[in-house]
Amino acid sequence: MSAFRLAVLASGTGTNLQAILDLLHGRDGVEVVAVGSNKRDAQALERASSAGVETGVFCGADYADRAQRDAAMADWLGERNVDLIVLAGYMELLSPEFVRRFRNRIVNVHPALLPSFPGLDAVGQALAHGARVTGVTVHLVDEGVDSGPILLQRAIKVPYTRDRAELEEEIHRVEHELLPEAIRLIAAGAVHIDPKNPRVVHVDVETRE
Ligand code: GAR
């Protein structure tokens, strides 16, 4: 069986990338073949290099506009024959052309229970709103902001103290389980979009167990 080829895009620390490298890379036919970033100094790039994974940097400043940057990034990923692109703290909106080229082959992890609190600083939004429950969502990426079909979600109680650091730590802990789980399910062919309603995603329970 040929490997399931994964690319990860990340802008920051890369703890989600690290979870993917630790739990999935080189196991059950899954290979992380490329890690891309819009930030030259992203710690995620160091994590990729330490794991022997090829890296690419696509800074907005090096291109005329986002469409051109994303076209270069799409070609780089296309040349590497990636099966799935994972946004793990990738803090830029992808161009519609990029999304169309990899339709239903891009997933994102978001630190809230979508459709609540999309966009930037979802944790801050949940705290400012006085939410009692927030969580983590893994979803397919469409042309909108955190608006694609939902694959997996897990709820997290906001701590009584409403302490941001405590909540963020719990969100990260959950993300590091949920994102690899979603990727594993996709790689196993256990995820199907409902032909009657493309917003709804079915997961084969048999393959999950
Ligand atoms: C994660 O919490 C992820 O959900 C969030 O950025 C963090 C990246 O952490 N992504 C977004 O907010 C995207 N809208 P990491 O660099 O340690 O993986």
py3Dmol code that shows the C-alpha trace and the ligand (Angstrom):
import py3Dmol

protein = """\
ATOM      1  CA  MET A   1       0.000   0.000   0.000  1.00  0.00           C
ATOM      2  CA  SER A   2       1.376   3.436  -0.895  1.00  0.00           C
ATOM      3  CA  ALA A   3       1.868   5.946   1.923  1.00  0.00           C
ATOM      4  CA  PHE A   4      -0.754   8.524   2.855  1.00  0.00           C
ATOM      5  CA  ARG A   5       1.157  11.734   2.224  1.00  0.00           C
ATOM      6  CA  LEU A   6       0.516  14.536   4.677  1.00  0.00           C
ATOM      7  CA  ALA A   7       1.516  18.202   4.494  1.00  0.00           C
ATOM      8  CA  VAL A   8       1.202  20.529   7.476  1.00  0.00           C
ATOM      9  CA  LEU A   9       0.997  24.325   7.346  1.00  0.00           C
ATOM     10  CA  ALA A  10       1.809  26.172  10.569  1.00  0.00           C
ATOM     11  CA  SER A  11       2.593  29.749  11.548  1.00  0.00           C
ATOM     12  CA  GLY A  12       3.723  29.449  15.137  1.00  0.00           C
ATOM     13  CA  THR A  13       4.902  27.196  17.920  1.00  0.00           C
ATOM     14  CA  GLY A  14       3.825  24.015  16.215  1.00  0.00           C
ATOM     15  CA  THR A  15       2.698  21.913  19.169  1.00  0.00           C
ATOM     16  CA  ASN A  16      -0.051  20.439  16.967  1.00  0.00           C
ATOM     17  CA  LEU A  17       2.535  19.620  14.318  1.00  0.00           C
ATOM     18  CA  GLN A  18       4.593  17.924  17.044  1.00  0.00           C
ATOM     19  CA  ALA A  19       1.587  15.796  18.064  1.00  0.00           C
ATOM     20  CA  ILE A  20       1.161  14.739  14.419  1.00  0.00           C
ATOM     21  CA  LEU A  21       4.873  13.904  14.137  1.00  0.00           C
ATOM     22  CA  ASP A  22       4.840  11.956  17.412  1.00  0.00           C
ATOM     23  CA  LEU A  23       1.587  10.061  16.921  1.00  0.00           C
ATOM     24  CA  LEU A  24       1.228   9.581  13.157  1.00  0.00           C
ATOM     25  CA  HIS A  25       4.444  10.169  11.206  1.00  0.00           C
ATOM     26  CA  GLY A  26       5.892   6.905   9.937  1.00  0.00           C
ATOM     27  CA  ARG A  27       3.032   4.803  11.358  1.00  0.00           C
ATOM     28  CA  ASP A  28       0.177   2.960   9.652  1.00  0.00           C
ATOM     29  CA  GLY A  29       1.299   4.187   6.250  1.00  0.00           C
ATOM     30  CA  VAL A  30       1.103   7.913   7.146  1.00  0.00           C
ATOM     31  CA  GLU A  31       4.082  10.112   6.239  1.00  0.00           C
ATOM     32  CA  VAL A  32       4.475  13.830   6.878  1.00  0.00           C
ATOM     33  CA  VAL A  33       6.212  14.837   3.638  1.00  0.00           C
ATOM     34  CA  ALA A  34       6.187  18.636   3.860  1.00  0.00           C
ATOM     35  CA  VAL A  35       5.778  21.425   6.404  1.00  0.00           C
ATOM     36  CA  GLY A  36       5.111  24.910   5.108  1.00  0.00           C
ATOM     37  CA  SER A  37       4.895  28.240   6.871  1.00  0.00           C
ATOM     38  CA  ASN A  38       4.191  31.889   6.150  1.00  0.00           C
ATOM     39  CA  LYS A  39       6.719  32.777   8.889  1.00  0.00           C
ATOM     40  CA  ARG A  40      10.435  32.260   8.416  1.00  0.00           C
ATOM     41  CA  ASP A  41      11.004  32.042  12.190  1.00  0.00           C
ATOM     42  CA  ALA A  42       8.111  29.695  13.038  1.00  0.00           C
ATOM     43  CA  GLN A  43       9.180  27.140  15.645  1.00  0.00           C
ATOM     44  CA  ALA A  44       7.129  24.618  13.672  1.00  0.00           C
ATOM     45  CA  LEU A  45       9.840  24.665  10.974  1.00  0.00           C
ATOM     46  CA  GLU A  46      12.485  23.617  13.519  1.00  0.00           C
ATOM     47  CA  ARG A  47      10.252  20.785  14.702  1.00  0.00           C
ATOM     48  CA  ALA A  48       9.869  19.609  11.095  1.00  0.00           C
ATOM     49  CA  SER A  49      13.610  19.767  10.418  1.00  0.00           C
ATOM     50  CA  SER A  50      14.342  17.837  13.616  1.00  0.00           C
ATOM     51  CA  ALA A  51      12.033  15.101  12.338  1.00  0.00           C
ATOM     52  CA  GLY A  52      13.778  15.120   8.946  1.00  0.00           C
ATOM     53  CA  VAL A  53      10.746  16.581   7.150  1.00  0.00           C
ATOM     54  CA  GLU A  54      11.206  18.967   4.230  1.00  0.00           C
ATOM     55  CA  THR A  55      10.183  22.571   4.923  1.00  0.00           C
ATOM     56  CA  GLY A  56       9.087  25.493   2.759  1.00  0.00           C
ATOM     57  CA  VAL A  57       8.620  29.185   3.613  1.00  0.00           C
ATOM     58  CA  PHE A  58       6.031  31.269   1.774  1.00  0.00           C
ATOM     59  CA  CYS A  59       6.122  34.799   3.212  1.00  0.00           C
ATOM     60  CA  GLY A  60       3.544  37.277   1.982  1.00  0.00           C
ATOM     61  CA  ALA A  61       6.274  39.908   1.561  1.00  0.00           C
ATOM     62  CA  ASP A  62       8.018  37.797  -1.108  1.00  0.00           C
ATOM     63  CA  TYR A  63       4.990  37.783  -3.458  1.00  0.00           C
ATOM     64  CA  ALA A  64       2.831  40.418  -5.188  1.00  0.00           C
ATOM     65  CA  ASP A  65      -0.298  39.255  -3.376  1.00  0.00           C
ATOM     66  CA  ARG A  66      -1.879  36.384  -1.460  1.00  0.00           C
ATOM     67  CA  ALA A  67      -3.104  34.661  -4.624  1.00  0.00           C
ATOM     68  CA  GLN A  68       0.455  34.467  -5.995  1.00  0.00           C
ATOM     69  CA  ARG A  69       1.887  33.295  -2.681  1.00  0.00           C
ATOM     70  CA  ASP A  70      -0.777  30.612  -2.395  1.00  0.00           C
ATOM     71  CA  ALA A  71      -0.243  29.560  -6.022  1.00  0.00           C
ATOM     72  CA  ALA A  72       3.468  29.004  -5.310  1.00  0.00           C
ATOM     73  CA  MET A  73       2.617  27.097  -2.132  1.00  0.00           C
ATOM     74  CA  ALA A  74       0.012  25.013  -3.996  1.00  0.00           C
ATOM     75  CA  ASP A  75       2.560  24.094  -6.696  1.00  0.00           C
ATOM     76  CA  TRP A  76       5.106  23.122  -4.009  1.00  0.00           C
ATOM     77  CA  LEU A  77       2.540  20.889  -2.317  1.00  0.00           C
ATOM     78  CA  GLY A  78       1.269  19.506  -5.633  1.00  0.00           C
ATOM     79  CA  GLU A  79       4.813  18.496  -6.652  1.00  0.00           C
ATOM     80  CA  ARG A  80       4.993  16.500  -3.432  1.00  0.00           C
ATOM     81  CA  ASN A  81       1.761  14.639  -4.233  1.00  0.00           C
ATOM     82  CA  VAL A  82       0.158  15.356  -0.905  1.00  0.00           C
ATOM     83  CA  ASP A  83      -3.064  13.529  -0.049  1.00  0.00           C
ATOM     84  CA  LEU A  84      -4.068  15.876   2.770  1.00  0.00           C
ATOM     85  CA  ILE A  85      -3.074  19.368   3.924  1.00  0.00           C
ATOM     86  CA  VAL A  86      -3.416  20.038   7.641  1.00  0.00           C
ATOM     87  CA  LEU A  87      -3.658  23.596   8.946  1.00  0.00           C
ATOM     88  CA  ALA A  88      -2.143  23.400  12.427  1.00  0.00           C
ATOM     89  CA  GLY A  89      -2.110  26.973  13.657  1.00  0.00           C
ATOM     90  CA  TYR A  90      -1.777  28.386  10.135  1.00  0.00           C
ATOM     91  CA  MET A  91      -2.900  31.954  10.756  1.00  0.00           C
ATOM     92  CA  GLU A  92      -3.677  33.085   7.205  1.00  0.00           C
ATOM     93  CA  LEU A  93      -6.767  32.755   5.061  1.00  0.00           C
ATOM     94  CA  LEU A  94      -6.090  30.599   1.979  1.00  0.00           C
ATOM     95  CA  SER A  95      -7.013  31.973  -1.446  1.00  0.00           C
ATOM     96  CA  PRO A  96     -10.160  30.522  -3.090  1.00  0.00           C
ATOM     97  CA  GLU A  97      -7.977  29.049  -5.880  1.00  0.00           C
ATOM     98  CA  PHE A  98      -5.894  27.149  -3.327  1.00  0.00           C
ATOM     99  CA  VAL A  99      -9.027  25.790  -1.630  1.00  0.00           C
ATOM    100  CA  ARG A 100     -10.526  24.737  -4.994  1.00  0.00           C
ATOM    101  CA  ARG A 101      -7.332  22.965  -6.059  1.00  0.00           C
ATOM    102  CA  PHE A 102      -7.316  20.853  -2.888  1.00  0.00           C
ATOM    103  CA  ARG A 103     -11.112  20.682  -2.402  1.00  0.00           C
ATOM    104  CA  ASN A 104     -12.007  18.468   0.619  1.00  0.00           C
ATOM    105  CA  ARG A 105      -8.328  17.712   1.151  1.00  0.00           C
ATOM    106  CA  ILE A 106      -7.600  20.521   3.649  1.00  0.00           C
ATOM    107  CA  VAL A 107      -8.433  20.272   7.356  1.00  0.00           C
ATOM    108  CA  ASN A 108      -8.091  22.881  10.074  1.00  0.00           C
ATOM    109  CA  VAL A 109      -8.046  22.716  13.856  1.00  0.00           C
ATOM    110  CA  HIS A 110      -9.852  25.578  15.559  1.00  0.00           C
ATOM    111  CA  PRO A 111      -9.838  26.360  19.301  1.00  0.00           C
ATOM    112  CA  ALA A 112     -13.634  26.737  19.754  1.00  0.00           C
ATOM    113  CA  LEU A 113     -16.851  24.873  19.072  1.00  0.00           C
ATOM    114  CA  LEU A 114     -17.690  26.183  15.610  1.00  0.00           C
ATOM    115  CA  PRO A 115     -19.816  27.924  14.445  1.00  0.00           C
ATOM    116  CA  SER A 116     -19.196  29.831  17.694  1.00  0.00           C
ATOM    117  CA  PHE A 117     -16.150  32.087  17.781  1.00  0.00           C
ATOM    118  CA  PRO A 118     -14.627  31.741  14.288  1.00  0.00           C
ATOM    119  CA  GLY A 119     -11.602  33.760  13.207  1.00  0.00           C
ATOM    120  CA  LEU A 120      -8.819  35.192  15.317  1.00  0.00           C
ATOM    121  CA  ASP A 121      -8.436  34.746  19.088  1.00  0.00           C
ATOM    122  CA  ALA A 122     -11.245  32.229  19.534  1.00  0.00           C
ATOM    123  CA  VAL A 123     -10.181  31.633  23.150  1.00  0.00           C
ATOM    124  CA  GLY A 124     -10.348  35.353  23.948  1.00  0.00           C
ATOM    125  CA  GLN A 125     -13.710  35.587  22.192  1.00  0.00           C
ATOM    126  CA  ALA A 126     -15.154  32.732  24.292  1.00  0.00           C
ATOM    127  CA  LEU A 127     -13.876  34.298  27.542  1.00  0.00           C
ATOM    128  CA  ALA A 128     -15.112  37.780  26.602  1.00  0.00           C
ATOM    129  CA  HIS A 129     -18.527  36.345  25.725  1.00  0.00           C
ATOM    130  CA  GLY A 130     -18.820  34.675  29.122  1.00  0.00           C
ATOM    131  CA  ALA A 131     -19.160  31.205  27.578  1.00  0.00           C
ATOM    132  CA  ARG A 132     -19.324  28.326  30.099  1.00  0.00           C
ATOM    133  CA  VAL A 133     -18.362  25.745  27.509  1.00  0.00           C
ATOM    134  CA  THR A 134     -16.011  26.010  24.566  1.00  0.00           C
ATOM    135  CA  GLY A 135     -13.918  23.364  22.846  1.00  0.00           C
ATOM    136  CA  VAL A 136     -12.044  22.216  19.781  1.00  0.00           C
ATOM    137  CA  THR A 137     -13.249  21.658  16.214  1.00  0.00           C
ATOM    138  CA  VAL A 138     -11.546  19.868  13.337  1.00  0.00           C
ATOM    139  CA  HIS A 139     -13.189  20.793  10.042  1.00  0.00           C
ATOM    140  CA  LEU A 140     -12.714  20.723   6.294  1.00  0.00           C
ATOM    141  CA  VAL A 141     -11.608  24.043   4.860  1.00  0.00           C
ATOM    142  CA  ASP A 142     -13.792  25.890   2.386  1.00  0.00           C
ATOM    143  CA  GLU A 143     -13.509  29.420   1.013  1.00  0.00           C
ATOM    144  CA  GLY A 144     -14.913  31.040   4.173  1.00  0.00           C
ATOM    145  CA  VAL A 145     -13.424  31.735   7.604  1.00  0.00           C
ATOM    146  CA  ASP A 146     -13.668  28.531   9.697  1.00  0.00           C
ATOM    147  CA  SER A 147     -16.918  27.728   7.882  1.00  0.00           C
ATOM    148  CA  GLY A 148     -16.258  24.295   6.317  1.00  0.00           C
ATOM    149  CA  PRO A 149     -17.983  20.994   7.213  1.00  0.00           C
ATOM    150  CA  ILE A 150     -17.236  19.761  10.730  1.00  0.00           C
ATOM    151  CA  LEU A 151     -15.366  16.464  11.175  1.00  0.00           C
ATOM    152  CA  LEU A 152     -14.842  16.163  14.923  1.00  0.00           C
ATOM    153  CA  GLN A 153     -15.603  18.322  17.956  1.00  0.00           C
ATOM    154  CA  ARG A 154     -14.954  18.036  21.670  1.00  0.00           C
ATOM    155  CA  ALA A 155     -16.377  20.313  24.360  1.00  0.00           C
ATOM    156  CA  ILE A 156     -14.291  21.797  27.176  1.00  0.00           C
ATOM    157  CA  LYS A 157     -15.698  23.430  30.299  1.00  0.00           C
ATOM    158  CA  VAL A 158     -14.367  26.955  30.852  1.00  0.00           C
ATOM    159  CA  PRO A 159     -12.560  26.839  34.227  1.00  0.00           C
ATOM    160  CA  TYR A 160     -14.328  28.507  37.146  1.00  0.00           C
ATOM    161  CA  THR A 161     -11.394  30.918  37.477  1.00  0.00           C
ATOM    162  CA  ARG A 162     -11.820  31.910  33.787  1.00  0.00           C
ATOM    163  CA  ASP A 163      -8.030  31.759  33.677  1.00  0.00           C
ATOM    164  CA  ARG A 164      -6.877  32.068  30.064  1.00  0.00           C
ATOM    165  CA  ALA A 165      -3.641  30.100  30.480  1.00  0.00           C
ATOM    166  CA  GLU A 166      -5.497  27.206  32.131  1.00  0.00           C
ATOM    167  CA  LEU A 167      -8.119  27.124  29.369  1.00  0.00           C
ATOM    168  CA  GLU A 168      -5.484  27.312  26.637  1.00  0.00           C
ATOM    169  CA  GLU A 169      -3.578  24.419  28.176  1.00  0.00           C
ATOM    170  CA  GLU A 170      -6.704  22.257  28.165  1.00  0.00           C
ATOM    171  CA  ILE A 171      -7.543  23.281  24.592  1.00  0.00           C
ATOM    172  CA  HIS A 172      -4.070  22.293  23.450  1.00  0.00           C
ATOM    173  CA  ARG A 173      -4.314  18.949  25.262  1.00  0.00           C
ATOM    174  CA  VAL A 174      -7.581  18.196  23.445  1.00  0.00           C
ATOM    175  CA  GLU A 175      -6.283  19.457  20.086  1.00  0.00           C
ATOM    176  CA  HIS A 176      -3.294  17.144  20.324  1.00  0.00           C
ATOM    177  CA  GLU A 177      -5.702  14.177  20.509  1.00  0.00           C
ATOM    178  CA  LEU A 178      -8.485  15.320  18.202  1.00  0.00           C
ATOM    179  CA  LEU A 179      -6.416  16.507  15.223  1.00  0.00           C
ATOM    180  CA  PRO A 180      -4.351  13.287  14.920  1.00  0.00           C
ATOM    181  CA  GLU A 181      -7.582  11.282  15.373  1.00  0.00           C
ATOM    182  CA  ALA A 182      -9.247  13.142  12.490  1.00  0.00           C
ATOM    183  CA  ILE A 183      -6.211  12.635  10.245  1.00  0.00           C
ATOM    184  CA  ARG A 184      -6.083   8.929  11.111  1.00  0.00           C
ATOM    185  CA  LEU A 185      -9.762   8.571  10.173  1.00  0.00           C
ATOM    186  CA  ILE A 186      -9.300  10.373   6.848  1.00  0.00           C
ATOM    187  CA  ALA A 187      -6.211   8.296   6.026  1.00  0.00           C
ATOM    188  CA  ALA A 188      -8.209   5.138   6.790  1.00  0.00           C
ATOM    189  CA  GLY A 189     -10.917   6.216   4.318  1.00  0.00           C
ATOM    190  CA  ALA A 190     -13.447   6.420   7.145  1.00  0.00           C
ATOM    191  CA  VAL A 191     -14.677   9.959   6.438  1.00  0.00           C
ATOM    192  CA  HIS A 192     -17.407  10.602   3.866  1.00  0.00           C
ATOM    193  CA  ILE A 193     -19.261  13.755   2.900  1.00  0.00           C
ATOM    194  CA  ASP A 194     -23.029  13.232   2.785  1.00  0.00           C
ATOM    195  CA  PRO A 195     -23.991  13.330  -0.918  1.00  0.00           C
ATOM    196  CA  LYS A 196     -27.366  14.879  -0.020  1.00  0.00           C
ATOM    197  CA  ASN A 197     -25.965  17.542   2.294  1.00  0.00           C
ATOM    198  CA  PRO A 198     -22.307  18.491   1.765  1.00  0.00           C
ATOM    199  CA  ARG A 199     -22.227  20.206   5.167  1.00  0.00           C
ATOM    200  CA  VAL A 200     -22.591  16.863   6.898  1.00  0.00           C
ATOM    201  CA  VAL A 201     -19.654  14.498   7.285  1.00  0.00           C
ATOM    202  CA  HIS A 202     -20.104  10.839   8.221  1.00  0.00           C
ATOM    203  CA  VAL A 203     -17.434   8.881  10.056  1.00  0.00           C
ATOM    204  CA  ASP A 204     -17.463   5.055   9.814  1.00  0.00           C
ATOM    205  CA  VAL A 205     -17.716   3.969  13.429  1.00  0.00           C
ATOM    206  CA  GLU A 206     -16.393   0.462  12.641  1.00  0.00           C
ATOM    207  CA  THR A 207     -13.116   1.890  11.345  1.00  0.00           C
ATOM    208  CA  ARG A 208     -12.829   4.147  14.404  1.00  0.00           C
ATOM    209  CA  GLU A 209     -12.780   1.217  16.816  1.00  0.00           C
TER     210      GLU A 209
END
"""
ligand_1 = """\
18
GAR
C -3.931 26.148 18.076
O -4.587 26.352 19.312
C -4.919 26.220 16.928
O -6.198 25.747 17.262
C -4.956 27.702 16.670
O -3.619 28.107 16.796
C -2.972 27.309 17.792
C -1.662 26.829 17.236
O -0.917 26.204 18.236
N -5.467 27.973 15.361
C -6.298 28.974 15.095
O -6.665 29.774 15.931
C -6.752 29.061 13.649
N -7.914 29.884 13.531
P 0.405 25.383 17.861
O 1.259 26.276 16.951
O 1.088 25.155 19.167
O 0.006 24.117 17.173
"""
view = py3Dmol.view(width=600, height=400)
view.addModel(protein, "pdb")
view.setStyle({"model": 0}, {"cartoon": {"style": "trace"}})
view.addModel(ligand_1, "xyz")
view.setStyle({"model": 1}, {"stick": {}})
view.zoomTo()
view.show()
